Amino acid sequence: MEIKEHTQELFLFAEMKQGKEYAFDFFFNYYYPGLCVYAQNMFSLPEEETKNMVQDVFLKFWNDRRKIVITTSVRSYLFVSVKNRSLDYLKKKKRQGTKVEFEGKDFSEEAIDTYVLSELETLFKESLDKLPARCREVFELSRFEGLKNRDIAKQLDISEKTVENQMTKALKILKLELKDYLPLLILFETFHFLK
């Protein structure tokens, strides 16, 4: 995490500790999707159970805000909280006789980042597959190959206006498909070409 981003996060956390709801809303909107993806896939938890668990983590985060001390980052704190909550859930299931597998998994911050990024890339590819063929072709030539509109128009034998229309359509569809994950996409800055 960059120093500037870390400083902003600490400022928002200080604001939240004073009861400023906008700061809590920021953390919730920014991290909720990724925490759900992480818990659901890393621990093979049911979707509904995952959502409830992550919401409970945020509820506790808000209720205990005055006594929470964060030494790393809010992001790390939330991911570790969800990890611990998930492991508690799995241990409870194991005691009840349900077979669970979670031993041997890497829960370091780097592993969490890699995992969440991998999930986001999969979601992005699935969303890209939903674009109409010409729309996808124009998007990929523009964003992946870095071609200008006039070069795309020439290569595909279409007008520049058609290229602009197809790009607008592609971005609109992708942003709609990925709307729940946009804060995470921005966080990882991997999908800057959606701008």
ROZABA-971601 format. One record per atom (N, C-alpha, C): x, y, z. Coordinates in steps of 0.001 Angstrom, whole numbers, padded with zeros to 6 digits, always signed. Last residue first. Layout:
N
XYZ/...
//
This chain:
195
-011317+003139-017402/-011601+004569-017224/-011883+005213-018570/-010446+000645-017770/-011908+000802-017713/-012292+002275-017611/-007741+000544-017549/-008267+000739-018900/-009787+000786-018931/-007076-000183-015013/-007129+001259-015303/-007747+001541-016664/-007008-002561-013569/-007986-002398-014636/-008195-000929-014974/-005305-002422-011522/-004944-003307-012622/-005829-003054-013823/-005674-001183-009096/-005218-000371-010229/-004776-001221-011418/-006678-002141-006759/-005567-002880-007338/-004976-002190-008557/-008653-000155-006376/-007654-000432-005342/-006436-001131-005936/-010255-000436-008615/-009489+000794-008451/-008356+000571-007452/-011353-002889-008035/-010608-002738-009278/-009720-001501-009206/-012718-002272-005695/-011568-003176-005647/-010707-003055-006891/-014740-000578-006674/-013788-000091-005663/-012535-000967-005582/-016034-002368-008595/-015253-001206-009028/-014309-000666-007943/-017708-004452-007987/-016283-004659-007747/-015418-003464-008119/-020250-003900-008727/-020039-004262-007324/-018555-004359-006966/-019932-003467-011522/-020243-002355-010618/-019986-002670-009146/-019386-005033-013697/-018413-005060-012604/-018709-004023-011522/-021459-004554-015481/-021166-005936-015083/-020310-005984-013811/-021152-001783-015791/-022388-002329-015239/-022154-003735-014705/-018661-001638-016984/-018869-000968-015693/-020138-001474-015012/-019193-003083-019344/-018216-003582-018372/-018411-002947-017000/-021105-001407-020622/-021438-002794-020280/-020500-003314-019186/-019601+000966-020940/-020877+000991-020220/-021244-000419-019746/-017479+000109-022513/-017218+000620-021165/-018487+000620-020313/-018903-000628-024868/-018093-001603-024129/-017870-001156-022685/-020039+001845-025672/-020897+000698-025357/-020144-000326-024496/-017730+003287-026187/-018681+003779-025186/-019568+002627-024712/-016703+001731-028276/-015944+001891-027026/-016860+002337-025886/-018668+002072-030227/-018400+000718-029709/-017635+000775-028382/-018443+004835-030692/-019710+004259-030203/-019499+002884-029572/-015810+004976-031704/-016189+005697-030473/-017456+005110-029857/-016159+003422-034034/-015184+003011-033005/-015552+003664-031675/-017965+005023-035394/-018378+003671-034995/-017449+003148-033897/-016312+007220-035862/-017515+007399-035038/-018015+006045-034541/-014493+006200-037643/-014028+006546-036291/-015206+006719-035341/-015908+003423-039522/-015671+004848-039267/-015165+005068-037839/-013995+000495-040553/-015214+001140-040039/-014888+002612-039777/-011893-001373-040938/-012645-000813-042070/-014026-000303-041630/-010206-002120-039001/-011476-002845-039068/-012371-002378-040217/-008036-000370-039474/-007809-001815-039402/-009101-002608-039586/-009298+002151-039314/-008623+001723-040550/-008486+000196-040584/-010199+002143-036680/-011147+002341-037784/-010555+001825-039094/-007781+001958-035344/-008761+000871-035207/-009743+000933-036377/-006677+004393-036047/-005984+003168-036448/-006921+001957-036379/-008464+006198-034849/-008312+006220-036320/-007641+004946-036829/-008143+005549-032102/-009421+005323-032793/-009267+005275-034318/-004981+003875-031488/-005835+005073-031522/-007096+004743-032310/-004095+000978-029567/-004325+001650-030852/-005229+002867-030691/-003382-000675-027423/-003055+000750-027386/-003237+001496-028689/-004034-003233-026944/-002978-003022-027937/-002612-001547-028078/-005935-002962-024936/-004861-003936-024765/-003702-003705-025733/-007671-000847-025714/-007137-000928-024356/-005970-001893-024179/-008150-001123-028551/-007906+000162-027896/-007146-000002-026578/-008515-003829-029009/-007540-003096-029826/-007163-001765-029162/-010570-004336-027136/-009257-004977-026991/-008179-004264-027803/-012682-002756-028181/-012180-002540-026830/-010769-003105-026680/-013080-003952-030710/-012686-002544-030621/-012064-002260-029253/-013870-006535-029866/-012722-006356-030748/-012184-004923-030660/-016204-005998-028443/-015043-006563-027751/-013771-006331-028571/-017795-005100-030563/-017577-004247-029391/-016314-004709-028642/-017964-007345-032141/-017311-006138-032669/-016930-005198-031524/-019315-009216-030271/-018026-009482-030919/-017295-008217-031379/-020612-007881-027171/-020809-008294-028565/-019439-008351-029265/-019418-009135-024003/-019517-008050-024987/-019826-008622-026371/-018939-011260-022397/-020347-010897-022604/-020530-009766-023612/-016237-011434-022045/-016874-012429-022918/-018331-012094-023224/-015881-009527-020079/-015401-009236-021434/-016055-010187-022443/-016779-010943-017873/-017526-009764-018324/-017153-009391-019754/-014760-012855-017686/-016147-013292-017899/-017002-012136-018413/-012605-011165-017156/-012619-011970-018393/-014025-012450-018716/-013383-010179-014635/-013219-009273-015760/-013289-010032-017088/-013345-012502-013080/-014602-011767-013256/-014529-010837-014464/-010583-013047-013258/-011559-014013-013770/-012890-013321-014035/-009571-010804-011947/-009216-011041-013346/-010194-012014-013998/-010594-011240-009395/-011026-010064-010162/-010723-010235-011649/-009180-013529-008654/-010640-013588-008758/-011174-012423-009598/-006584-012465-008601/-006902-013561-009521/-008413-013678-009731/-006878-010646-006516/-006569-010159-007856/-006908-011212-008907/-007274-012429-004394/-008349-011495-004757/-008125-010961-006172/-004726-013751-004404/-005978-014480-004570/-007100-013560-005058/-002916-011696-003958/-002814-012509-005173/-004123-013215-005457/-003805-010817-001421/-003797-009910-002574/-003787-010695-003878/-003328-013174+000069/-004693-012626-000030/-004787-011713-001252/-000583-013353-000142/-001408-014425-000698/-002848-013956-000884/+000172-011039+001227/+000540-011193-000193/-000339-012248-000857/-000742-011608+003797/-001341-010482+003057/-001047-010585+001563/-001217-015186+004252/-000435-013949+004354/-001096-012857+003522/-002343-017674+004325/-003212-016546+004641/-002431-015243+004817/-002269-020591+002584/-001440-019421+002895/-002354-018220+003112/-003399-023682+003940/-003594-022539+003047/-002755-021368+003545/-003181-025774+005738/-002169-025649+004693/-002363-024480+003745/-006639-026468+006244/-005256-026552+006685/-004328-026373+005490/-009158-026635+005358/-008567-025297+005309/-007118-025313+005776/-011942-028425+004832/-010527-028413+004474/-010044-026973+004423/-014378-030348+006619/-013876-029064+006122/-012391-029183+005824/-017262-032193+007143/-015880-032244+006678/-015488-030880+006117/-019151-031826+010099/-019047-031523+008674/-017570-031546+008276/-019343-032129+012829/-019218-033330+012012/-019150-033091+010520/-019254-029993+014426/-020592-030532+014182/-020553-031753+013267/-016613-029331+014256/-017094-029899+015530/-018459-030537+015363/-016722-028218+011695/-015946-029444+011907/-016391-030137+013195/-018177-025912+012184/-018732-026923+011285/-018043-028269+011499/-016299-024604+013796/-017618-024944+014347/-018267-026040+013510/-014286-024234+011933/-014018-025057+013122/-015321-025509+013763/-015581-022485+010165/-015198-023819+009716/-014906-024757+010883/-015892-020238+011843/-017073-020873+011239/-016748-022307+010820/-013220-019638+012325/-014103-019988+013447/-015334-020729+012949/-012454-018972+009703/-011853-020137+010353/-012688-020589+011548/-014008-016655+009375/-014215-017808+008500/-013652-019074+009131/-012873-014982+011298/-014302-015315+011378/-014618-016562+010553/-010276-014789+010279/-010517-015378+011600/-011965-015824+011766/-010844-013499+007796/-010146-014799+007842/-010439-015505+009172/-011970-011139+008688/-012801-012066+007907/-012167-013460+007908/-009716-010061+009996/-010973-010286+010732/-011861-011287+010012/-007931-009849+007868/-007609-010766+008968/-008866-011069+009787/-009302-007890+006381/-009068-009215+005797/-008735-010241+006884/-009266-005738+008231/-010534-006316+007778/-010348-007709+007188/-006489-005256+008550/-007333-005536+009708/-008625-006239+009283/-005725-004628+005937/-005204-005839+006586/-006086-006246+007759/-007222-002180+005704/-007392-003289+004758/-006941-004608+005382/-006127-000602+007617/-007532-001000+007772/-007795-002214+006892/-002820-001722+008516/-003738-000930+007689/-005154-001430+007944/-001219-001947+011213/-000812-002142+009815/-001639-001242+008908/-002382-001315+013601/-000942-001084+013478/-000460-001237+012030/-005179-000063+015100/-004688-000639+013851/-003223-000270+013677/-007289-000737+017679/-005980-000144+017396/-005455-000841+016146/-010541-000111+018825/-009690-000798+017845/-008393-000016+017650/-012228+001368+020396/-011179+000596+021071/-010254-000155+020116/-013965+002643+018657/-013210+003465+019618/-012078+002694+020290/-015195+000581+017123/-014272+001538+016500/-013415+002313+017498/-016993-001407+017615/-015767-001404+018428/-014772-000336+017985/-019002-000920+015701/-019339-000896+017134/-018102-000781+018029/-017562-001227+013259/-018199+000044+013626/-018432+000129+015138/-016714-003886+013453/-015734-002840+013136/-016292-001469+013545/-019144-005193+013720/-018214-005191+014857/-017169-004086+014683/-020050-004710+011119/-020844-004250+012265/-019958-004158+013511/-018108-006041+009614/-018235-004581+009510/-019036-004004+010675/-018644-008659+010409/-017304-008099+010641/-017374-006571+010596/-021244-008917+009443/-021001-008980+010895/-019638-008388+011250/-020721-008858+006715/-021516-007777+007306/-021335-007739+008819/-019356-011279+006539/-018633-010036+006240/-019401-008835+006808/-021468-013048+007226/-020244-013015+008010/-019489-011695+007795/-023349-012595+005200/-023703-012355+006599/-022459-012193+007466/-021831-013411+002957/-022336-012036+003056/-022671-011684+004498/-021413-016156+003629/-020289-015226+003444/-020741-013784+003628/-023969-017170+003560/-023224-017218+004816/-022058-016226+004773/-024501-016854+000836/-025322-016143+001834/-024606-016079+003180/-022504-018552-000351/-022586-017112-000635/-023342-016343+000440/-020671-020875+001707/-021860-020519+000911/-021977-018999+000783/-017072-021121+001385/-018272-020861+002181/-019449-020544+001267/-014385-021735+000746/-015506-022502+000172/-016782-022349+000993/-012381-020074+001463/-012850-021010+002489/-014019-021865+002018/-011906-018641-000834/-010757-019153-000086/-011182-020228+000910/-014530-017909-001655/-013703-018805-002450/-012534-019418-001686/-015677-016367+000403/-016464-017378-000306/-015572-018397-001016/-013659-014606+001225/-014221-015590+002157/-014931-016723+001427/-013156-013148-001241/-012103-013828-000489/-012678-014936+000402/-015644-012054-001835/-014983-012942-002803/-013939-013796-002078/-015970-010465+000482/-016926-011537+000171/-016304-012553-000790/-013846-008717+000226/-013914-009572+001413/-014869-010740+001183/-014559-007402-002128/-013358-008241-002082/-013342-009176-000900/-016925-005982-001333/-016938-006984-002410/-015756-007943-002344/-015961-004324+000977/-016976-005387+001088/-016931-006407-000053/-014209-002161+000550/-013676-003489+000841/-014693-004628+000837/-015668+000156-000181/-014365-000115-000791/-013944-001575-000633/-017935+000237+001396/-018076+000200-000065/-016784-000223-000759/-016686+000316+003968/-017629-000739+003603/-017714-000875+002081/-015130+002642+003872/-014487+001342+004083/-015403+000202+003645/-017223+004551+003465/-016124+004413+002512/-015485+003034+002645/-018738+004238+005766/-019335+003916+004460/-018257+003718+003406/-016916+005267+007645/-017290+003847+007692/-017869+003407+006346/-016972+007916+006776/-015704+007181+006758/-015975+005672+006798/-019592+008690+007217/-019098+008691+005835/-017807+007890+005718/-019915+008689+010003/-020429+007555+009231/-019896+007515+007806/-017877+009420+012547/-018226+009932+011211/-018626+008752+010317/-016960+008735+015068/-018373+008545+014762/-018819+009062+013407/-014324+008783+015483/-015079+009902+016064/-016566+009832+015715/-013512+006678+013956/-013434+006522+015417/-014220+007619+016135/-013673+007854+011453/-014651+006837+011831/-014683+006650+013347/-011406+009493+011541/-012729+010103+011405/-013815+009122+011856/-009459+007512+011619/-009564+008456+012747/-010931+009140+012731/-009907+006405+009114/-010130+005580+010298/-010274+006462+011536/-009150+008528+007492/-010546+008083+007477/-010864+007226+008698/-006407+008558+008134/-007236+009740+008383/-008714+009331+008459/-005652+006038+007205/-005544+006329+008640/-006376+007556+009018/-006084+006441+004460/-006823+005401+005170/-006814+005675+006681/-004220+008407+003890/-005643+008686+003707/-006502+007697+004495/-001881+006924+004408/-002169+008131+005196/-003655+008489+005105/-002068+004976+002411/-002053+004562+003814/-002416+005740+004721/-001856+006557+000128/-003088+005805+000353/-003201+005393+001816/+000772+007502+000507/-000346+008445+000403/-001667+007739+000721/+002268+005081+000502/+002251+005945+001693/+001050+006887+001677/+000608+002162-000891/+001417+003373-001000/+001243+004246+000239/+000850-001184+000000/+000000+000000+000000/+000888+001237+000000/
//
